[in-house]
Amino acid sequence: MRHEELDNLRWLLGDDARAWLEKFADCAQPSPAAAAQLRRDLSTERARLVLEQVALRQRAKAKFADAAGMFFTLRGLEQATDDRTAAYKASRFSMPGPVVDLCCGIGGDMQALSRRATVLGIDRDRQVALRAAANCRQAMIAVADATSVAVEAAAAWHLDPDRRAAGRRTTQI
C-alpha cells in the first residue's frame, strides 16, 4: 500500500471525514452538485472515498444495524456475515475468551464475538484490517497471514476465509 493511499484511508476512518460522511449519510445517491462540492473541498481521492463509503453504508443497512457508523469495501460488505448470523455463531462460543478471529475481514463476526469474549482479529490485508479496527474498537487487530498465527493460547478460534481468492466463489478451504 502506498503512503498516500494509507493516509487517505486513515483520514476516512478518522474524525476529519466524519462530518462529510454524516452530511451525505441520508443520500441514497448524492447529487452531482454534492459530488462537485466534495471535489471542491477535498482531494479527488478523498471525495471518491466519501462517496463510495456513503453508497456502501446504504447497501449495508440490510446486513448491519450499525451500518451508518461502519466502514466497508465492496468485497468486504459482500462477504461479511450479517448481524443475525454473526450473533448466532457467537452464541456457539461459550468461553469468555480469548478468541482469535482468523480472516476477520471488516469485522462482522468479530463484532458479535467481542460481545462475549476478548477477541484478536487477524487479516492479511492492511486496508481491511484498518476498517475492522474502526468497526470493532473493542477487539485487537493484527495484520498477518492466518496460516502463520499460533492459536494454541486462545480458548477458541473462528475462521471464515475469503473464498473468492481466485476471483470466483469456492467452498474449498
C-alpha positions in Angstrom: 0.0 0.0 0.0 1.4 3.4 -1.0 1.9 6.0 1.7 -0.7 8.4 0.1 -3.3 5.6 -0.1 -2.7 4.7 3.6 -3.0 8.4 4.6 -6.3 8.8 2.7 -7.7 5.6 4.3 -6.7 6.8 7.8 -8.3 10.2 7.0 -11.5 8.4 6.1 -11.5 6.3 9.3 -10.7 9.3 11.4 -12.6 12.3 12.8 -11.8 14.6 9.8 -14.0 12.6 7.5 -16.9 12.2 9.9 -18.6 15.5 9.0 -18.5 14.6 5.3 -19.9 11.1 5.9 -22.7 12.5 8.2 -23.6 15.2 5.7 -24.3 12.7 3.0 -25.5 9.8 5.2 -29.1 10.0 4.1 -28.4 10.4 0.4 -29.2 7.2 -1.4 -27.3 8.7 -4.3 -25.5 12.0 -3.8 -26.4 14.6 -6.4 -23.9 15.8 -9.0 -23.9 19.1 -7.1 -23.0 17.3 -3.8 -20.2 15.4 -5.6 -18.9 18.7 -7.1 -18.9 20.3 -3.6 -16.9 17.4 -2.3 -14.4 17.7 -5.1 -14.0 21.4 -4.5 -13.3 20.9 -0.8 -11.4 17.6 -0.8 -8.9 15.9 -3.0 -10.3 13.8 -5.8 -9.4 10.6 -3.9 -10.9 11.7 -0.6 -14.1 12.8 -2.4 -14.2 9.4 -4.0 -13.7 7.6 -0.7 -16.6 9.6 0.9 -19.0 8.9 -1.9 -18.0 5.2 -2.0 -18.5 4.9 1.7 -21.9 6.6 1.7 -23.1 4.2 -1.0 -21.7 1.2 0.8 -23.3 2.2 4.1 -26.6 2.5 2.3 -26.3 -1.1 1.0 -25.0 -2.3 4.3 -28.2 -1.3 6.2 -29.7 -4.7 5.1 -26.9 -6.5 7.0 -25.9 -4.3 9.9 -27.9 -2.3 12.4 -24.8 -0.1 12.9 -24.1 0.3 9.2 -24.1 4.2 9.4 -21.0 4.1 11.6 -19.1 1.3 9.9 -16.5 1.2 7.2 -16.7 -1.1 4.2 -15.1 -2.2 1.0 -17.5 -3.6 -1.7 -15.9 -7.1 -1.3 -15.9 -6.8 2.5 -19.6 -5.9 2.6 -20.5 -8.7 0.2 -18.6 -11.3 2.2 -19.3 -10.0 5.7 -21.5 -12.1 8.0 -24.7 -10.2 8.8 -25.6 -9.2 12.4 -28.2 -12.0 12.9 -26.0 -14.8 11.6 -22.9 -13.5 13.5 -24.8 -13.3 16.7 -25.9 -16.9 16.3 -22.4 -18.0 15.5 -21.0 -16.1 18.5 -23.6 -17.8 20.8 -21.9 -21.1 20.0 -18.8 -19.8 21.8 -19.4 -20.4 25.5 -16.0 -19.4 26.9 -15.0 -15.9 28.0 -12.0 -15.9 25.6 -9.7 -15.1 24.3 -10.9 -15.9 20.8 -8.9 -15.5 17.6 -10.9 -14.5 14.5 -8.8 -15.6 11.6 -9.6 -13.9 8.3 -11.7 -11.3 10.2 -12.4 -9.2 7.2 -14.3 -6.0 8.1 -15.3 -7.5 11.4 -18.9 -8.7 11.0 -18.3 -11.9 13.1 -15.8 -10.2 15.3 -18.3 -7.6 16.5 -20.6 -10.4 17.7 -17.7 -12.4 19.2 -16.4 -9.4 21.1 -19.7 -9.1 23.0 -18.9 -12.5 24.5 -15.1 -12.6 24.8 -11.8 -10.9 24.3 -11.1 -11.1 20.6 -8.0 -10.8 18.4 -8.8 -10.3 14.7 -6.4 -11.4 12.0 -6.5 -10.3 8.4 -3.7 -10.2 5.9 -5.0 -7.1 4.1 -3.9 -3.9 5.8 -6.8 -1.8 4.4 -9.3 -4.4 5.5 -7.7 -4.7 9.0 -7.8 -0.9 9.5 -11.5 -1.0 8.6 -12.1 -3.9 11.0 -10.3 -1.9 13.8 -12.6 1.0 13.2 -15.7 -1.3 13.1 -14.8 -3.2 16.2 -12.8 -0.9 18.5 -13.1 -3.3 21.5 -11.1 -6.0 19.6 -7.4 -6.1 18.9 -6.5 -6.4 15.2 -3.3 -7.7 13.6 -2.2 -7.8 10.0 -0.9 -11.3 9.3 -1.4 -14.4 7.3 -3.9 -16.6 9.2 -1.8 -19.7 8.4 1.1 -18.2 10.4 -0.8 -17.3 13.6 -0.4 -19.6 16.6 -3.8 -20.2 18.1 -2.8 -22.6 20.9 -3.1 -19.9 23.7 -6.7 -19.0 22.6 -9.7 -20.6 24.2 -11.2 -20.8 20.7 -10.8 -19.6 17.2 -13.2 -18.6 14.4 -12.3 -19.0 10.7 -14.4 -17.7 7.8 -11.9 -17.2 4.9 -12.2 -15.3 1.7 -13.5 -17.9 -0.7 -13.0 -15.8 -3.8 -9.3 -15.5 -3.8 -9.2 -16.8 -7.4 -11.8 -14.3 -8.5 -14.8 -16.7 -8.1 -16.6 -18.3 -5.2 -15.4 -21.7 -3.9 -16.4 -23.9 -1.0 -12.9 -25.4 -0.7 -10.6 -24.1 2.1 
